[in-house]
């Protein structure tokens, strides 16, 4: 299953079921994942882990 088809399914689900509140939750989770991925092994890592 391709990544784009999964995103399209998620978008269709949110549109059909009127679950627009899921969009900010998904965006925040993606941003946190990107932050952890980019900070891995850098000098910023100890400061990021103190936030949580």
C-alpha distance matrix in Angstrom:
0.0 3.8 6.7 8.6 6.9 7.3 10.7 11.5 11.1 13.2 15.6 16.0 16.7 19.3 20.8 21.3 22.5 24.5 23.2 24.1 25.3 21.8 21.5 24.2 23.0 19.5 21.3 23.7 21.3 19.5 23.0 24.2 21.3 22.1 25.8 25.4 23.4 25.9 28.9 28.1 31.1 33.1 36.5 35.1 33.3 36.3 36.8 33.2 33.4 36.7 35.1 33.3
3.8 0.0 3.8 5.5 5.4 6.5 8.9 10.0 10.8 12.7 14.4 15.5 16.8 18.7 20.1 21.2 22.7 24.1 22.8 23.1 24.4 21.0 20.1 22.6 21.9 18.2 19.4 22.1 20.0 17.6 20.9 22.5 19.7 19.9 23.7 23.8 21.6 23.7 26.9 26.4 29.4 31.1 34.5 33.1 31.6 34.9 35.1 31.6 32.2 35.5 33.7 32.3
6.7 3.8 0.0 3.8 5.5 5.2 6.4 8.7 10.0 10.7 12.4 14.3 15.5 16.8 18.4 20.0 21.3 22.2 20.5 20.5 21.6 18.1 16.9 19.2 18.5 14.8 15.7 18.4 16.5 14.0 17.2 19.0 16.4 16.5 20.3 20.6 18.6 20.7 23.9 23.7 26.9 28.3 31.6 30.0 28.6 31.8 31.8 28.3 29.1 32.2 30.3 29.1
8.6 5.5 3.8 0.0 3.8 5.4 5.1 6.1 8.6 9.8 10.4 12.1 14.1 15.3 16.3 18.1 19.8 20.6 19.5 19.1 20.8 17.8 16.1 18.8 18.8 15.2 15.8 19.0 17.7 15.2 18.2 20.5 18.4 18.2 21.9 22.8 20.9 22.6 25.9 26.2 29.4 30.5 33.7 31.8 30.8 34.0 33.7 30.2 31.2 34.2 32.0 31.0
6.9 5.4 5.5 3.8 0.0 3.8 5.4 4.9 6.1 8.6 9.7 10.3 12.1 14.2 15.1 16.1 18.0 19.4 18.6 18.9 20.8 17.8 16.8 19.9 19.7 16.2 17.6 20.8 19.3 17.3 20.6 22.7 20.6 21.0 24.6 25.3 23.6 25.6 28.8 28.8 32.2 33.5 36.6 34.7 33.4 36.5 36.2 32.6 33.3 36.3 34.0 32.7
7.3 6.5 5.2 5.4 3.8 0.0 3.8 5.4 5.1 6.2 8.6 9.8 10.5 12.4 14.2 15.3 16.4 17.8 16.3 16.9 18.3 14.9 14.4 17.4 16.6 13.2 15.1 18.0 16.2 14.6 18.2 19.9 17.8 18.8 22.3 22.7 21.4 23.7 26.6 26.7 30.1 31.5 34.5 32.5 30.9 33.8 33.6 29.9 30.4 33.2 31.0 29.4
10.7 8.9 6.4 5.1 5.4 3.8 0.0 3.8 5.4 5.0 6.1 8.6 9.8 10.6 12.2 14.1 15.4 16.0 14.5 14.3 15.9 12.8 11.5 14.5 14.4 11.0 12.3 15.6 14.5 12.7 16.0 18.2 16.7 17.2 20.6 21.7 20.6 22.5 25.4 26.0 29.5 30.5 33.3 31.0 29.8 32.7 32.1 28.4 29.3 32.0 29.4 28.2
11.5 10.0 8.7 6.1 4.9 5.4 3.8 0.0 3.8 5.4 5.0 6.1 8.5 9.9 10.4 12.0 14.1 15.0 14.4 14.5 16.8 14.2 13.0 16.5 16.8 13.8 15.1 18.6 17.8 16.3 19.3 21.7 20.4 20.8 24.2 25.4 24.3 26.1 29.1 29.7 33.2 34.1 36.9 34.6 33.5 36.4 35.7 32.0 33.0 35.5 32.9 31.7
11.1 10.8 10.0 8.6 6.1 5.1 5.4 3.8 0.0 3.8 5.4 5.1 6.1 8.6 9.8 10.4 12.0 13.7 13.0 14.1 16.2 13.4 13.3 16.9 16.6 13.9 16.0 19.2 18.0 17.1 20.5 22.4 21.0 22.1 25.4 26.2 25.4 27.5 30.3 30.7 34.3 35.4 38.2 35.8 34.4 37.0 36.4 32.7 33.2 35.8 33.2 31.6
13.2 12.7 10.7 9.8 8.6 6.2 5.0 5.4 3.8 0.0 3.8 5.5 5.1 6.2 8.6 10.0 10.6 11.7 10.2 11.0 12.7 9.7 9.7 13.2 12.8 10.3 12.7 15.7 14.7 14.2 17.5 19.3 18.4 19.7 22.7 23.6 23.3 25.4 27.9 28.6 32.2 33.2 35.8 33.2 31.7 34.2 33.4 29.7 30.2 32.6 29.8 28.2
15.6 14.4 12.4 10.4 9.7 8.6 6.1 5.0 5.4 3.8 0.0 3.8 5.4 5.2 6.1 8.6 10.0 10.2 9.6 9.5 12.1 10.0 9.0 12.8 13.4 11.2 12.8 16.2 16.0 15.3 18.1 20.4 20.0 20.7 23.7 25.1 24.7 26.4 29.1 30.1 33.8 34.4 36.8 34.1 33.1 35.6 34.5 30.8 31.7 33.9 30.9 29.7
16.0 15.5 14.3 12.1 10.3 9.8 8.6 6.1 5.1 5.5 3.8 0.0 3.8 5.5 5.1 6.0 8.4 9.7 10.1 11.0 14.0 12.3 12.1 15.9 16.5 14.6 16.4 19.7 19.4 18.9 21.8 24.0 23.4 24.4 27.4 28.6 28.2 30.0 32.7 33.6 37.2 38.0 40.5 37.8 36.6 39.1 38.1 34.4 35.2 37.3 34.3 32.9
16.7 16.8 15.5 14.1 12.1 10.5 9.8 8.5 6.1 5.1 5.4 3.8 0.0 3.8 5.4 5.2 5.9 8.0 7.7 9.8 12.2 10.3 11.3 15.0 14.8 13.4 16.0 18.8 18.2 18.4 21.5 23.2 22.7 24.2 27.0 27.9 27.9 30.1 32.4 33.1 36.9 37.8 40.1 37.3 35.9 38.1 37.1 33.4 33.8 35.8 32.9 31.2
19.3 18.7 16.8 15.3 14.2 12.4 10.6 9.9 8.6 6.2 5.2 5.5 3.8 0.0 3.8 5.6 5.4 5.5 4.7 6.0 8.7 7.5 8.2 11.9 12.3 11.5 13.7 16.4 16.6 17.0 19.6 21.4 21.6 23.0 25.4 26.7 27.1 28.9 31.1 32.2 36.0 36.5 38.6 35.6 34.4 36.5 35.2 31.5 32.2 33.9 30.7 29.3
20.8 20.1 18.4 16.3 15.1 14.2 12.2 10.4 9.8 8.6 6.1 5.1 5.4 3.8 0.0 3.8 5.7 5.3 6.9 7.4 11.0 10.6 10.6 14.2 15.4 14.6 16.2 19.2 19.7 19.8 22.2 24.4 24.6 25.6 28.1 29.7 29.9 31.5 33.8 35.1 38.8 39.2 41.3 38.3 37.4 39.6 38.1 34.5 35.4 37.1 33.8 32.6
21.3 21.2 20.0 18.1 16.1 15.3 14.1 12.0 10.4 10.0 8.6 6.0 5.2 5.6 3.8 0.0 3.8 5.7 8.0 10.0 13.1 12.8 13.6 17.2 17.8 17.1 19.2 22.0 22.2 22.5 25.2 27.1 27.1 28.4 31.0 32.3 32.4 34.3 36.6 37.7 41.4 42.0 44.2 41.2 40.0 42.2 40.9 37.2 37.8 39.5 36.3 34.8
22.5 22.7 21.3 19.8 18.0 16.4 15.4 14.1 12.0 10.6 10.0 8.4 5.9 5.4 5.7 3.8 0.0 3.8 5.5 8.5 10.9 10.9 12.7 15.9 16.1 16.1 18.5 20.8 20.9 21.9 24.5 26.0 26.2 28.0 30.2 31.3 31.9 33.9 35.9 36.9 40.7 41.4 43.4 40.3 38.9 40.7 39.4 35.8 36.1 37.6 34.4 32.7
24.5 24.1 22.2 20.6 19.4 17.8 16.0 15.0 13.7 11.7 10.2 9.7 8.0 5.5 5.3 5.7 3.8 0.0 3.8 5.7 8.5 9.5 10.8 13.7 14.6 15.1 17.0 19.2 20.0 21.0 23.1 24.8 25.6 27.0 29.1 30.5 31.3 33.0 34.9 36.3 40.1 40.4 42.1 38.9 37.8 39.6 37.9 34.4 35.0 36.2 32.9 31.5
23.2 22.8 20.5 19.5 18.6 16.3 14.5 14.4 13.0 10.2 9.6 10.1 7.7 4.7 6.9 8.0 5.5 3.8 0.0 3.8 5.5 5.9 8.0 10.7 11.0 11.7 14.0 15.9 16.5 17.8 20.0 21.4 22.2 23.9 25.8 27.1 28.1 29.9 31.6 33.0 36.7 37.1 38.8 35.6 34.3 36.0 34.4 30.9 31.4 32.6 29.3 27.8
24.1 23.1 20.5 19.1 18.9 16.9 14.3 14.5 14.1 11.0 9.5 11.0 9.8 6.0 7.4 10.0 8.5 5.7 3.8 0.0 3.8 5.3 5.7 8.2 9.7 10.5 11.9 13.9 15.3 16.3 18.0 19.8 21.0 22.3 24.0 25.8 26.7 28.2 29.9 31.6 35.3 35.4 36.9 33.6 32.7 34.5 32.6 29.2 30.1 31.2 27.7 26.7
25.3 24.4 21.6 20.8 20.8 18.3 15.9 16.8 16.2 12.7 12.1 14.0 12.2 8.7 11.0 13.1 10.9 8.5 5.5 3.8 0.0 3.8 5.5 6.3 7.2 9.2 10.8 11.8 13.3 15.1 16.5 17.7 19.3 21.0 22.2 23.8 25.3 26.8 28.1 29.8 33.5 33.5 34.9 31.4 30.4 31.8 30.0 26.6 27.2 28.1 24.6 23.5
21.8 21.0 18.1 17.8 17.8 14.9 12.8 14.2 13.4 9.7 10.0 12.3 10.3 7.5 10.6 12.8 10.9 9.5 5.9 5.3 3.8 0.0 3.8 5.8 5.2 6.2 8.7 10.1 10.7 12.3 14.3 15.5 16.5 18.4 20.0 21.3 22.5 24.3 25.8 27.2 31.0 31.3 33.0 29.7 28.4 30.1 28.6 25.0 25.5 26.9 23.6 22.2
21.5 20.1 16.9 16.1 16.8 14.4 11.5 13.0 13.3 9.7 9.0 12.1 11.3 8.2 10.6 13.6 12.7 10.8 8.0 5.7 5.5 3.8 0.0 3.8 5.5 5.3 6.2 8.7 10.0 10.7 12.3 14.4 15.4 16.6 18.4 20.2 21.1 22.5 24.3 26.0 29.7 29.7 31.4 28.2 27.4 29.3 27.6 24.1 25.1 26.6 23.3 22.4
24.2 22.6 19.2 18.8 19.9 17.4 14.5 16.5 16.9 13.2 12.8 15.9 15.0 11.9 14.2 17.2 15.9 13.7 10.7 8.2 6.3 5.8 3.8 0.0 3.8 5.5 5.0 6.1 8.5 9.8 10.5 12.2 14.1 15.2 16.3 18.4 19.8 20.9 22.3 24.3 27.9 27.6 29.0 25.6 24.9 26.6 24.6 21.2 22.4 23.5 20.0 19.4
23.0 21.9 18.5 18.8 19.7 16.6 14.4 16.8 16.6 12.8 13.4 16.5 14.8 12.3 15.4 17.8 16.1 14.6 11.0 9.7 7.2 5.2 5.5 3.8 0.0 3.8 5.5 5.3 6.2 8.7 10.0 10.7 12.3 14.3 15.4 16.7 18.3 20.0 21.2 22.7 26.4 26.6 28.0 24.7 23.4 25.0 23.4 19.8 20.4 21.8 18.5 17.2
19.5 18.2 14.8 15.2 16.2 13.2 11.0 13.8 13.9 10.3 11.2 14.6 13.4 11.5 14.6 17.1 16.1 15.1 11.7 10.5 9.2 6.2 5.3 5.5 3.8 0.0 3.8 5.5 5.1 6.2 8.6 10.0 10.5 12.3 14.2 15.5 16.4 18.2 19.9 21.3 25.0 25.4 27.3 24.2 23.0 25.0 23.8 20.1 20.8 22.7 19.7 18.5
21.3 19.4 15.7 15.8 17.6 15.1 12.3 15.1 16.0 12.7 12.8 16.4 16.0 13.7 16.2 19.2 18.5 17.0 14.0 11.9 10.8 8.7 6.2 5.0 5.5 3.8 0.0 3.8 5.5 5.1 6.2 8.6 9.9 10.5 12.2 14.3 15.2 16.3 18.2 20.0 23.7 23.6 25.3 22.2 21.5 23.7 22.1 18.5 19.9 21.7 18.6 18.1
23.7 22.1 18.4 19.0 20.8 18.0 15.6 18.6 19.2 15.7 16.2 19.7 18.8 16.4 19.2 22.0 20.8 19.2 15.9 13.9 11.8 10.1 8.7 6.1 5.3 5.5 3.8 0.0 3.8 5.4 5.1 6.1 8.5 9.8 10.4 12.3 14.1 15.2 16.3 18.3 21.9 21.7 23.1 19.7 18.8 20.7 19.0 15.4 16.6 18.2 14.9 14.4
21.3 20.0 16.5 17.7 19.3 16.2 14.5 17.8 18.0 14.7 16.0 19.4 18.2 16.6 19.7 22.2 20.9 20.0 16.5 15.3 13.3 10.7 10.0 8.5 6.2 5.1 5.5 3.8 0.0 3.8 5.5 5.2 6.1 8.6 9.8 10.7 12.2 14.2 15.4 16.6 20.4 20.8 22.6 19.5 18.0 20.0 18.9 15.2 15.8 17.9 15.2 13.9
19.5 17.6 14.0 15.2 17.3 14.6 12.7 16.3 17.1 14.2 15.3 18.9 18.4 17.0 19.8 22.5 21.9 21.0 17.8 16.3 15.1 12.3 10.7 9.8 8.7 6.2 5.1 5.4 3.8 0.0 3.8 5.5 5.1 6.1 8.6 10.0 10.4 12.1 14.1 15.5 19.2 19.6 21.7 19.0 17.8 20.4 19.4 15.8 16.9 19.4 16.9 16.2
23.0 20.9 17.2 18.2 20.6 18.2 16.0 19.3 20.5 17.5 18.1 21.8 21.5 19.6 22.2 25.2 24.5 23.1 20.0 18.0 16.5 14.3 12.3 10.5 10.0 8.6 6.2 5.1 5.5 3.8 0.0 3.8 5.4 5.1 6.1 8.7 9.7 10.4 12.0 14.2 17.7 17.4 19.2 16.2 15.5 18.1 16.7 13.1 15.0 17.2 14.5 14.5
24.2 22.5 19.0 20.5 22.7 19.9 18.2 21.7 22.4 19.3 20.4 24.0 23.2 21.4 24.4 27.1 26.0 24.8 21.4 19.8 17.7 15.5 14.4 12.2 10.7 10.0 8.6 6.1 5.2 5.5 3.8 0.0 3.8 5.4 5.0 6.2 8.5 9.9 10.5 12.3 15.9 15.9 17.5 14.4 13.0 15.2 14.1 10.4 11.6 14.0 11.5 11.1
21.3 19.7 16.4 18.4 20.6 17.8 16.7 20.4 21.0 18.4 20.0 23.4 22.7 21.6 24.6 27.1 26.2 25.6 22.2 21.0 19.3 16.5 15.4 14.1 12.3 10.5 9.9 8.5 6.1 5.1 5.4 3.8 0.0 3.8 5.4 5.2 6.1 8.6 10.0 10.8 14.5 15.3 17.6 15.1 13.4 16.0 15.8 12.1 12.9 15.9 14.1 13.3
22.1 19.9 16.5 18.2 21.0 18.8 17.2 20.8 22.1 19.7 20.7 24.4 24.2 23.0 25.6 28.4 28.0 27.0 23.9 22.3 21.0 18.4 16.6 15.2 14.3 12.3 10.5 9.8 8.6 6.1 5.1 5.4 3.8 0.0 3.8 5.5 5.0 6.0 8.4 9.9 13.5 13.7 16.2 13.8 12.9 16.1 15.6 12.2 14.0 16.9 15.3 15.3
25.8 23.7 20.3 21.9 24.6 22.3 20.6 24.2 25.4 22.7 23.7 27.4 27.0 25.4 28.1 31.0 30.2 29.1 25.8 24.0 22.2 20.0 18.4 16.3 15.4 14.2 12.2 10.4 9.8 8.6 6.1 5.0 5.4 3.8 0.0 3.8 5.4 5.3 6.0 8.5 11.8 11.4 13.2 10.5 9.7 12.7 11.9 8.6 10.8 13.5 12.0 12.5
25.4 23.8 20.6 22.8 25.3 22.7 21.7 25.4 26.2 23.6 25.1 28.6 27.9 26.7 29.7 32.3 31.3 30.5 27.1 25.8 23.8 21.3 20.2 18.4 16.7 15.5 14.3 12.3 10.7 10.0 8.7 6.2 5.2 5.5 3.8 0.0 3.8 5.6 5.2 6.1 9.7 10.3 12.5 10.3 8.2 11.2 11.4 8.1 9.1 12.5 11.8 11.5
23.4 21.6 18.6 20.9 23.6 21.4 20.6 24.3 25.4 23.3 24.7 28.2 27.9 27.1 29.9 32.4 31.9 31.3 28.1 26.7 25.3 22.5 21.1 19.8 18.3 16.4 15.2 14.1 12.2 10.4 9.7 8.5 6.1 5.0 5.4 3.8 0.0 3.8 5.6 5.4 9.0 10.2 13.2 11.8 10.2 13.7 14.3 11.4 12.5 16.0 15.5 15.3
25.9 23.7 20.7 22.6 25.6 23.7 22.5 26.1 27.5 25.4 26.4 30.0 30.1 28.9 31.5 34.3 33.9 33.0 29.9 28.2 26.8 24.3 22.5 20.9 20.0 18.2 16.3 15.2 14.2 12.1 10.4 9.9 8.6 6.0 5.3 5.6 3.8 0.0 3.8 5.5 8.3 8.1 11.1 9.7 9.3 13.1 13.3 10.9 13.0 16.1 15.6 16.4
28.9 26.9 23.9 25.9 28.8 26.6 25.4 29.1 30.3 27.9 29.1 32.7 32.4 31.1 33.8 36.6 35.9 34.9 31.6 29.9 28.1 25.8 24.3 22.3 21.2 19.9 18.2 16.3 15.4 14.1 12.0 10.5 10.0 8.4 6.0 5.2 5.6 3.8 0.0 3.8 6.2 5.5 7.9 6.3 5.5 9.3 9.8 7.9 9.9 13.0 13.1 14.1
28.1 26.4 23.7 26.2 28.8 26.7 26.0 29.7 30.7 28.6 30.1 33.6 33.1 32.2 35.1 37.7 36.9 36.3 33.0 31.6 29.8 27.2 26.0 24.3 22.7 21.3 20.0 18.3 16.6 15.5 14.2 12.3 10.8 9.9 8.5 6.1 5.4 5.5 3.8 0.0 3.8 5.6 8.8 8.5 6.5 10.0 11.7 10.0 10.7 14.2 14.9 15.2
31.1 29.4 26.9 29.4 32.2 30.1 29.5 33.2 34.3 32.2 33.8 37.2 36.9 36.0 38.8 41.4 40.7 40.1 36.7 35.3 33.5 31.0 29.7 27.9 26.4 25.0 23.7 21.9 20.4 19.2 17.7 15.9 14.5 13.5 11.8 9.7 9.0 8.3 6.2 3.8 0.0 3.8 6.9 8.3 6.8 9.8 12.2 11.6 12.2 15.3 16.8 17.3
33.1 31.1 28.3 30.5 33.5 31.5 30.5 34.1 35.4 33.2 34.4 38.0 37.8 36.5 39.2 42.0 41.4 40.4 37.1 35.4 33.5 31.3 29.7 27.6 26.6 25.4 23.6 21.7 20.8 19.6 17.4 15.9 15.3 13.7 11.4 10.3 10.2 8.1 5.5 5.6 3.8 0.0 3.8 5.4 5.7 8.8 10.3 10.4 12.0 14.5 15.8 17.2
36.5 34.5 31.6 33.7 36.6 34.5 33.3 36.9 38.2 35.8 36.8 40.5 40.1 38.6 41.3 44.2 43.4 42.1 38.8 36.9 34.9 33.0 31.4 29.0 28.0 27.3 25.3 23.1 22.6 21.7 19.2 17.5 17.6 16.2 13.2 12.5 13.2 11.1 7.9 8.8 6.9 3.8 0.0 3.8 5.6 7.2 8.4 9.8 11.5 13.1 14.9 16.8
35.1 33.1 30.0 31.8 34.7 32.5 31.0 34.6 35.8 33.2 34.1 37.8 37.3 35.6 38.3 41.2 40.3 38.9 35.6 33.6 31.4 29.7 28.2 25.6 24.7 24.2 22.2 19.7 19.5 19.0 16.2 14.4 15.1 13.8 10.5 10.3 11.8 9.7 6.3 8.5 8.3 5.4 3.8 0.0 3.8 5.8 5.5 6.5 9.0 10.5 11.6 13.8
33.3 31.6 28.6 30.8 33.4 30.9 29.8 33.5 34.4 31.7 33.1 36.6 35.9 34.4 37.4 40.0 38.9 37.8 34.3 32.7 30.4 28.4 27.4 24.9 23.4 23.0 21.5 18.8 18.0 17.8 15.5 13.0 13.4 12.9 9.7 8.2 10.2 9.3 5.5 6.5 6.8 5.7 5.6 3.8 0.0 3.9 5.4 5.2 6.3 8.8 10.4 11.6
36.3 34.9 31.8 34.0 36.5 33.8 32.7 36.4 37.0 34.2 35.6 39.1 38.1 36.5 39.6 42.2 40.7 39.6 36.0 34.5 31.8 30.1 29.3 26.6 25.0 25.0 23.7 20.7 20.0 20.4 18.1 15.2 16.0 16.1 12.7 11.2 13.7 13.1 9.3 10.0 9.8 8.8 7.2 5.8 3.9 0.0 3.8 5.5 5.3 6.5 9.2 10.6
36.8 35.1 31.8 33.7 36.2 33.6 32.1 35.7 36.4 33.4 34.5 38.1 37.1 35.2 38.1 40.9 39.4 37.9 34.4 32.6 30.0 28.6 27.6 24.6 23.4 23.8 22.1 19.0 18.9 19.4 16.7 14.1 15.8 15.6 11.9 11.4 14.3 13.3 9.8 11.7 12.2 10.3 8.4 5.5 5.4 3.8 0.0 3.8 5.5 5.3 6.9 9.6
33.2 31.6 28.3 30.2 32.6 29.9 28.4 32.0 32.7 29.7 30.8 34.4 33.4 31.5 34.5 37.2 35.8 34.4 30.9 29.2 26.6 25.0 24.1 21.2 19.8 20.1 18.5 15.4 15.2 15.8 13.1 10.4 12.1 12.2 8.6 8.1 11.4 10.9 7.9 10.0 11.6 10.4 9.8 6.5 5.2 5.5 3.8 0.0 3.8 5.4 5.5 7.4
33.4 32.2 29.1 31.2 33.3 30.4 29.3 33.0 33.2 30.2 31.7 35.2 33.8 32.2 35.4 37.8 36.1 35.0 31.4 30.1 27.2 25.5 25.1 22.4 20.4 20.8 19.9 16.6 15.8 16.9 15.0 11.6 12.9 14.0 10.8 9.1 12.5 13.0 9.9 10.7 12.2 12.0 11.5 9.0 6.3 5.3 5.5 3.8 0.0 3.8 5.3 5.6
36.7 35.5 32.2 34.2 36.3 33.2 32.0 35.5 35.8 32.6 33.9 37.3 35.8 33.9 37.1 39.5 37.6 36.2 32.6 31.2 28.1 26.9 26.6 23.5 21.8 22.7 21.7 18.2 17.9 19.4 17.2 14.0 15.9 16.9 13.5 12.5 16.0 16.1 13.0 14.2 15.3 14.5 13.1 10.5 8.8 6.5 5.3 5.4 3.8 0.0 3.8 5.4
35.1 33.7 30.3 32.0 34.0 31.0 29.4 32.9 33.2 29.8 30.9 34.3 32.9 30.7 33.8 36.3 34.4 32.9 29.3 27.7 24.6 23.6 23.3 20.0 18.5 19.7 18.6 14.9 15.2 16.9 14.5 11.5 14.1 15.3 12.0 11.8 15.5 15.6 13.1 14.9 16.8 15.8 14.9 11.6 10.4 9.2 6.9 5.5 5.3 3.8 0.0 3.8
33.3 32.3 29.1 31.0 32.7 29.4 28.2 31.7 31.6 28.2 29.7 32.9 31.2 29.3 32.6 34.8 32.7 31.5 27.8 26.7 23.5 22.2 22.4 19.4 17.2 18.5 18.1 14.4 13.9 16.2 14.5 11.1 13.3 15.3 12.5 11.5 15.3 16.4 14.1 15.2 17.3 17.2 16.8 13.8 11.6 10.6 9.6 7.4 5.6 5.4 3.8 0.0
